[in-house]
Amino acid sequence: MADAEAHPDQTLPPVVGDAEAPVAIKAIVLLVEIKVADVAPAVAADSHHKGDDSMNYPFFKHTQPCKNSNHNKTGMVMVFVLWIVVLLGALASTLAWDVLVNSKLALAQREQQIAYNLARSGIALAMTHLANDLLVEDQENRGNPYDAYSDVWAQPPEEKDLDKGGVKMGKGIMSYEITDEESKININKASAQLLRAMLEFYGLDETESDDLANAICDWRDSDNNVLGDDESTGLTENEYYSSLYGQKINKDLADEDLLYRCPNEPFFTIEELIDVQGMSDELFWGPDAITKESVEIAKRSRIAKGRSVASLGPKRRSLRRDSSQPMCDIITVQGEGNLNINTASEEVLTIVLYAANNLTDMNSAKSLARTIVNYRGDNKSKRKNLRPDDAFKSAEDLSKISGLDNEDLAIVSNLSSLGISIGFKSNIFAITGTGRVVKDKRQYQTEKSITAIVKKNLDAYNPDDARLANLNLTTARSSRRKSVSVGSKSKADEDNLIRIPAIRVLQWIE
């Protein structure tokens, strides 16, 4: 007893002695010490009463036996300790989950960066192919160049370099696609008749195509006059198209309060066409269109579930059974209205020829377009081993097509009234680079795509103009460099100009 009285405050030695320990753990340890200190005398007394040797342990040597022992306190200690273990386990599980989530986020960010760099690599490689094509063109077809699917830029990678649809690079797969923007219909330059032909090709009747073609023209023209509707007398473009949405028009209604407003400027992107009155998502993307937002949501859902996103993407078809390309794939806002007959698709040629023939016979236009495509020899599924001799290099080459009479040639040549012109070379291309980081077949892949609109040009420098170096820098640069159009005829074999291929980015889309 004397020994116990000498140490009245003796408790269990502290478990955590580090001052830096978390506050929650310190509080739990303190509660355990207090609780055990309360019940330790009772436990010691009970052990002494039974003659237990546990009193010899240091844990009990300073405790005072109690005559009225409470056996329930021992069970309470055990229950209390079990609750502490449960709480600590829950805390450990939470910390482990946080660590797991953070590690996955860090890994995802790392893979996204790798995929982004792979996509940029694809664009860089495609730009190199376009530059090489300029050099080859300058050597082999100087003065009469052309662009066709037999060119360097249109050739797919070698089979030995392909892996899961792309080229293996480091820890991922890189792929790219080069699209000739001048093989499409320019909606900023196309006439109303050409727009009507396109809309009829995609299933609209004559009245619907007229109304929508006029709405497209009103969207891009610079005036406020409604095109082609006598009922709109006295109404501006914005008032007329707002009334079609059910809005009541009166003199007190301000222009900014109207539901529909025409920018009266050229289209900046093809997606802007969806905002035109009368245009629908189904007509633009196709009846089975999956919008970009839906694709992105589906990708995030699959990634969260640990599933692959390789099969996701736009699954579209056009309104007509005889068309394999939706409208969004045959229109562009780039260029000045030049249409490369070497790269234009069968759908584009059908629409153009139908419009050139005054919208009289769709079937004959389709037949003529198929004849041109067959002569070129290109196949959409396989464009390797094409002969450059089959490409059109001038208007005279069109007469080589068997089955084309003078009337057909006249139709092909009658395109100036449609706002476009037939050409044989292209300068503007869209490059889509895609990077993928694939773990394995059972786990998801990280994918990133980048699109760049580029323009190729062959710059020529005169080395004899070094005397201009002492002049104004801006003047010297503009004087020394000549932007040589690839299609211009010059005395190229006689000059000493230094020609450097230039690929300039017009638009970058991530």
C-alpha positions in Angstrom: 0.0 0.0 0.0 2.8 2.3 0.8 4.3 1.7 -2.6 0.9 2.3 -4.2 0.5 5.6 -2.2 3.9 6.7 -3.3 2.8 6.6 -6.8 -0.9 7.6 -6.9 -0.8 8.9 -10.4 1.0 6.0 -12.0 -0.6 5.1 -15.4 0.4 3.2 -18.5 3.5 4.5 -20.3 2.4 6.7 -23.2 2.3 4.9 -26.5 3.0 7.9 -28.7 5.8 10.0 -27.6 6.4 12.0 -30.7 5.2 15.6 -30.4 4.6 15.6 -34.2 2.0 12.8 -34.0 -1.5 13.6 -35.3 -3.8 15.2 -32.9 -6.5 12.5 -33.4 -4.1 9.7 -32.5 -2.9 11.6 -29.4 -6.5 12.1 -28.2 -7.2 8.4 -28.7 -4.1 7.3 -26.8 -5.0 9.7 -23.9 -8.5 8.2 -23.7 -7.0 4.7 -23.5 -4.6 5.8 -20.7 -7.3 7.4 -18.7 -9.7 4.5 -19.0 -7.1 1.9 -18.2 -5.9 3.9 -15.2 -9.5 3.9 -13.9 -9.9 0.1 -14.2 -6.4 -1.0 -13.5 -6.8 -1.1 -9.6 -9.9 -3.2 -9.9 -8.2 -5.7 -12.3 -5.2 -5.8 -9.9 -7.4 -6.5 -6.9 -9.2 -9.3 -8.7 -5.9 -10.9 -9.8 -4.6 -10.7 -6.2 -7.8 -12.3 -4.9 -7.3 -15.3 -7.3 -3.7 -15.6 -6.5 -2.8 -14.6 -10.1 0.9 -14.0 -10.8 0.0 -11.1 -13.1 0.5 -8.8 -10.1 4.2 -9.4 -10.6 4.1 -7.6 -13.9 5.2 -3.9 -13.9 1.8 -2.9 -15.2 0.1 -3.8 -11.9 2.9 -3.3 -9.4 1.7 0.2 -8.4 -2.0 -0.6 -8.3 -4.0 -0.9 -5.1 -6.2 -4.0 -4.7 -9.9 -3.3 -4.3 -12.2 -5.5 -2.2 -15.2 -4.7 -4.4 -13.9 -5.8 -7.9 -16.1 -5.1 -10.9 -15.7 -7.8 -13.6 -17.7 -5.7 -16.0 -15.0 -3.1 -16.3 -12.7 -5.7 -17.9 -15.2 -6.3 -20.7 -15.7 -2.5 -21.1 -12.0 -2.1 -21.7 -12.1 -4.8 -24.4 -15.1 -3.3 -26.1 -13.5 0.2 -26.0 -10.3 -1.1 -27.4 -12.2 -2.9 -30.2 -13.9 0.4 -31.1 -10.6 2.1 -31.2 -9.3 -0.6 -33.6 -12.3 -0.1 -35.8 -11.9 3.6 -35.9 -8.2 3.3 -36.7 -9.0 0.8 -39.4 -11.5 3.1 -41.0 -9.0 6.0 -40.8 -6.4 3.8 -42.5 -8.8 2.7 -45.2 -9.7 6.3 -45.9 -6.0 7.3 -46.1 -5.3 4.3 -48.4 -8.2 5.3 -50.7 -7.0 8.8 -50.9 -3.5 7.6 -51.8 -4.9 5.3 -54.5 -7.1 8.0 -56.0 -4.2 10.5 -56.1 -1.8 8.0 -57.6 -4.4 7.2 -60.3 -4.9 10.9 -61.1 -1.2 11.4 -61.3 -0.8 8.5 -63.6 -3.7 9.7 -65.8 -2.1 13.2 -66.1 1.1 11.6 -67.0 -0.5 9.5 -69.7 -2.5 12.4 -71.0 0.7 14.4 -71.4 2.3 11.4 -73.3 -0.7 11.1 -75.5 -0.6 14.9 -76.2 3.0 14.8 -77.2 2.3 11.8 -79.5 -0.5 13.7 -81.1 1.9 16.6 -81.8 4.4 14.2 -83.1 1.8 13.0 -85.6 1.1 16.5 -86.8 4.9 17.2 -87.1 5.3 14.0 -89.2 2.4 14.9 -91.5 3.8 18.5 -92.0 7.1 16.9 -93.0 5.4 14.8 -95.6 3.7 17.9 -97.0 7.1 19.7 -97.1 8.7 16.7 -98.9 5.9 16.7 -101.4 6.7 20.3 -102.3 10.3 19.4 -102.9 9.4 16.4 -105.0 6.9 18.5 -106.9 9.4 21.2 -107.5 11.9 18.7 -109.0 9.5 16.5 -111.1 6.6 18.8 -112.0 8.0 22.3 -111.9 5.7 24.7 -113.7 2.8 22.2 -113.8 2.3 20.8 -110.3 -0.7 18.8 -109.0 -1.9 17.1 -105.8 -3.4 13.7 -105.9 -3.7 10.6 -103.8 -0.5 9.2 -105.4 1.5 12.0 -103.7 3.8 11.5 -100.7 1.4 13.1 -98.2 -1.4 10.7 -99.1 0.5 7.5 -98.6 -0.2 5.5 -95.5 2.6 4.3 -93.2 4.3 1.0 -94.0 2.6 -2.1 -92.7 5.7 -3.1 -90.7 5.5 0.2 -88.8 1.8 -0.2 -87.8 0.7 -1.4 -84.4 -2.9 -1.3 -83.3 -3.8 1.3 -86.0 -0.8 3.6 -85.6 2.9 3.9 -85.4 4.6 2.6 -82.2 6.5 5.4 -80.5 7.9 5.0 -77.0 5.2 4.1 -74.6 2.3 4.8 -76.9 0.9 4.8 -80.5 0.9 7.7 -82.8 -1.3 8.2 -85.9 -2.2 11.0 -88.2 -4.6 11.8 -91.0 -4.1 14.4 -93.8 -7.3 15.7 -95.4 -7.3 18.0 -98.4 -9.5 20.9 -97.5 -9.7 22.0 -101.2 -11.4 18.7 -102.0 -14.5 19.9 -100.3 -17.3 22.5 -101.0 -16.5 25.9 -99.5 -19.8 27.1 -97.9 -18.4 30.6 -97.8 -18.0 30.7 -101.6 -20.7 28.3 -102.8 -23.6 29.9 -104.7 -27.2 29.3 -103.6 -27.7 26.9 -106.5 -24.7 24.8 -105.3 -26.1 24.8 -101.8 -29.5 23.7 -103.0 -27.9 20.8 -104.9 -26.0 19.7 -101.8 -29.2 19.8 -99.6 -31.2 17.9 -102.2 -28.4 15.3 -102.3 -28.9 14.8 -98.6 -32.6 14.2 -98.9 -34.4 17.6 -98.6 -37.1 18.4 -101.1 -37.0 21.3 -103.4 -38.8 23.8 -101.1 -36.8 22.8 -98.0 -33.5 23.0 -99.9 -34.4 26.5 -101.3 -35.4 27.8 -97.8 -32.3 26.5 -96.1 -29.9 27.6 -98.9 -31.3 31.1 -98.7 -30.9 31.0 -94.9 -27.2 30.1 -95.3 -26.7 32.9 -97.8 -28.4 35.4 -95.5 -26.2 34.2 -92.6 -23.0 35.0 -94.5 -23.9 38.0 -96.7 -23.3 41.6 -95.5 -26.8 43.0 -96.0 -30.0 42.6 -93.9 -32.3 41.8 -96.8 -34.0 38.4 -96.8 -33.2 36.3 -99.8 -35.9 34.6 -101.8 -39.0 35.1 -99.8 -41.7 37.6 -100.8 -43.6 37.3 -97.5 -40.8 38.9 -95.7 -41.4 42.4 -97.2 -40.6 45.0 -94.7 -38.7 42.7 -92.3 -35.0 42.4 -91.8 -33.2 39.1 -91.8 -33.2 38.9 -88.0 -36.9 39.8 -87.8 -37.9 37.4 -90.5 -36.0 34.4 -89.1 -37.0 35.2 -85.5 -40.7 35.2 -86.6 -40.1 31.6 -87.9 -39.2 30.6 -84.3 -42.6 32.0 -83.2 -41.5 35.4 -81.9 -44.0 38.2 -82.4 -42.3 41.1 -84.3 -43.3 44.7 -83.6 -41.7 48.1 -84.1 -40.8 48.5 -80.4 -38.7 45.3 -80.4 -35.0 46.0 -80.2 -32.6 44.1 -82.4 -30.8 42.5 -79.5 -34.1 41.1 -78.2 -34.6 39.0 -81.3 -34.3 35.3 -81.0 -32.3 34.9 -84.3 -29.4 37.1 -85.4 -27.4 36.8 -88.6 -23.7 37.6 -88.1 -23.5 38.8 -91.8 -20.0 37.6 -92.1 -18.4 34.4 -93.5 -18.5 31.2 -91.5 -15.6 30.7 -89.2 -16.1 27.0 -88.6 -18.3 24.4 -90.3 -20.0 23.7 -87.0 -21.4 27.2 -87.2 -23.7 25.9 -89.9 -25.8 24.1 -87.3 -27.0 27.5 -85.9 -28.6 28.4 -89.2 -32.4 28.3 -89.2 -33.6 25.1 -90.8 -30.3 23.1 -90.2 -30.6 20.1 -87.9 -28.0 17.9 -86.2 -29.3 14.9 -88.1 -28.8 16.7 -91.4 -25.3 18.0 -90.5 -23.9 14.9 -88.7 -26.1 12.2 -90.0 -29.1 10.4 -88.5 -26.9 8.2 -86.2 -24.8 11.1 -85.1 -23.0 11.0 -81.8 -22.1 14.5 -80.9 -18.6 15.4 -79.5 -20.1 16.0 -76.1 -21.7 12.6 -76.0 -18.5 11.0 -77.1 -16.6 12.8 -74.4 -19.1 11.8 -71.7 -19.0 8.2 -72.8 -15.2 8.2 -72.7 -15.1 9.6 -69.2 -17.7 7.0 -68.1 -15.6 4.1 -69.6 -12.4 5.4 -68.1 -14.0 5.6 -64.7 -15.1 1.9 -65.1 -11.6 0.9 -66.3 -12.9 0.0 -69.8 -11.3 0.7 -73.2 -12.4 3.7 -75.2 -10.9 2.5 -78.5 -14.3 1.7 -80.0 -15.8 5.1 -79.2 -16.3 7.8 -81.9 -18.8 9.3 -84.3 -21.0 6.6 -85.8 -22.7 8.5 -88.6 -24.3 7.9 -91.9 -25.8 10.4 -94.3 -29.5 10.7 -94.9 -29.3 9.1 -98.3 -28.4 5.5 -98.7 -26.2 6.2 -101.7 -23.9 8.5 -99.7 -21.2 7.3 -97.4 -20.1 10.7 -96.2 -22.1 13.0 -93.9 -22.5 16.6 -94.8 -19.9 17.7 -92.2 -17.2 15.7 -94.0 -17.7 17.3 -97.5 -17.8 21.0 -96.5 -15.1 23.5 -95.5 -14.6 27.2 -94.7 -10.9 27.2 -95.8 -9.5 28.4 -99.1 -10.9 30.6 -101.9 -13.3 28.1 -103.6 -10.8 26.0 -105.5 -12.0 22.4 -105.9 -9.3 19.8 -106.6 -10.8 17.3 -109.0 -8.0 14.8 -108.1 -9.0 14.6 -104.5 -12.7 15.5 -104.5 -14.9 12.6 -103.3 -17.6 11.0 -105.4 -20.2 12.7 -103.2 -18.7 16.2 -103.8 -18.4 15.6 -107.6 -22.0 14.4 -107.8 -23.2 17.5 -106.0 -21.1 19.9 -108.1 -22.0 18.2 -111.4 -25.7 18.2 -110.4 -25.6 21.9 -109.7 -23.7 22.6 -112.9 -26.4 20.8 -114.9 -29.1 23.2 -113.4 -30.3 20.6 -110.9 -31.9 18.5 -113.7 -30.6 14.9 -113.3 -29.1 13.6 -110.1 -28.5 10.1 -111.6 -26.5 11.3 -114.6 -24.4 13.5 -112.3 -23.7 10.5 -110.0 -22.7 8.4 -113.0 -20.4 11.0 -114.3 -18.8 11.4 -110.9 -18.2 7.7 -110.6 -16.6 7.7 -114.0 -14.1 10.4 -112.9 -13.3 8.6 -109.6 -12.8 5.3 -111.4 -10.4 6.9 -113.9 -8.3 8.3 -111.0 -8.1 4.8 -109.7 -8.3 5.7 -106.0 -10.1 3.6 -103.6 -11.3 5.0 -100.3 -10.3 1.8 -98.4 -6.9 1.5 -100.1 -4.9 4.3 -101.7 -1.5 2.6 -102.2 0.3 2.0 -105.4 -1.7 4.6 -107.4 -0.2 5.8 -110.6 0.7 9.5 -110.9 -0.1 9.3 -114.6 -3.8 8.8 -113.8 -4.0 12.1 -112.0 -5.4 15.1 -113.8 -2.8 17.8 -114.4 -4.8 20.1 -116.6 -8.3 20.5 -118.1 -7.1 18.8 -121.3 -6.6 15.6 -119.3 -10.3 15.3 -118.7 -10.8 14.4 -122.3 -8.9 11.2 -121.7 -11.8 9.8 -119.7 -13.6 7.2 -121.8 -17.3 7.8 -121.8 -17.1 11.6 -121.4 -18.5 13.5 -124.4 -18.3 17.2 -125.2 -21.5 17.9 -123.3 -20.1 16.3 -120.2 -16.9 18.2 -120.5 -18.9 21.4 -120.9 -20.8 20.6 -117.6 -17.5 20.0 -115.8 -16.1 23.3 -117.1 -19.2 25.3 -116.2 -18.5 25.9 -112.5 -17.6 29.5 -112.2 -21.3 30.4 -111.8 -21.4 28.1 -108.7 -18.8 30.2 -106.8 -16.1 27.6 -107.2 -13.4 26.7 -109.8 -12.0 23.4 -110.9 -8.3 23.0 -109.9 -5.6 20.3 -109.9 -3.6 21.2 -106.9 -4.2 22.0 -103.2 -2.5 24.3 -100.7 -4.6 24.0 -97.6 -4.8 20.8 -95.6 -6.3 19.6 -92.3 -4.0 17.4 -90.2 -5.4 15.4 -87.3 -2.8 13.9 -85.0 -3.8 11.3 -82.4 -1.8 9.9 -79.5 -2.8 6.8 -77.6 -1.3 5.2 -74.4 -2.6 1.7 -74.1 -1.9 -0.5 -71.1 -3.4 -3.7 -72.2 -6.6 -5.1 -73.7 -8.5 -5.2 -70.4 -7.6 -1.7 -69.2 -8.5 1.7 -70.6 -6.4 3.7 -72.9 -5.7 7.5 -72.8 -6.3 9.2 -76.1 -5.6 12.8 -77.3 -6.4 14.3 -80.7 -5.2 17.6 -82.2 -6.2 19.2 -85.5 -4.2 21.7 -87.3 -5.2 23.6 -90.5 -2.0 24.3 -92.5 -1.1 25.9 -95.8 1.8 24.7 -97.8 3.9 27.0 -100.0 7.2 27.0 -101.7 9.2 30.1 -100.7 11.9 31.3 -103.1 14.9 33.4 -102.1 17.3 35.2 -104.4 20.9 34.8 -103.1 22.0 37.7 -105.3 20.0 40.2 -103.2 22.5 40.4 -100.4 23.0 44.1 -101.1 19.6 44.7 -99.7 20.8 43.8 -96.2 21.8 47.4 -95.6 18.3 48.6 -96.3 15.3 48.5 -94.0 14.9 45.0 -92.5 11.2 44.7 -93.4 11.8 46.0 -97.0 14.8 43.7 -97.3 12.8 40.6 -96.3 9.9 41.3 -98.6 12.3 42.0 -101.5 14.5 39.0 -101.0 11.7 36.5 -100.6 9.3 35.6 -103.3 6.3 33.6 -102.4 6.3 31.2 -105.4 2.9 29.7 -106.1 3.4 26.1 -106.8 1.3 26.4 -109.9 2.9 29.5 -111.4 4.9 29.0 -114.6 8.4 30.6 -114.5 11.8 30.1 -115.9 12.5 27.8 -113.0 15.1 25.9 -114.8 17.1 29.0 -115.6 17.0 30.9 -112.3 19.2 30.4 -109.3 16.5 30.9 -106.6 16.7 29.0 -103.4 13.4 27.3 -102.8 12.4 26.3 -99.3 9.1 24.5 -98.5 7.0 26.3 -95.9 4.2 24.7 -93.9 2.3 27.4 -92.0 -0.3 26.7 -89.4 -3.5 28.7 -90.0 -5.6 27.2 -87.2 -4.8 25.0 -84.2 -7.6 23.0 -82.5 -7.2 21.0 -79.4 
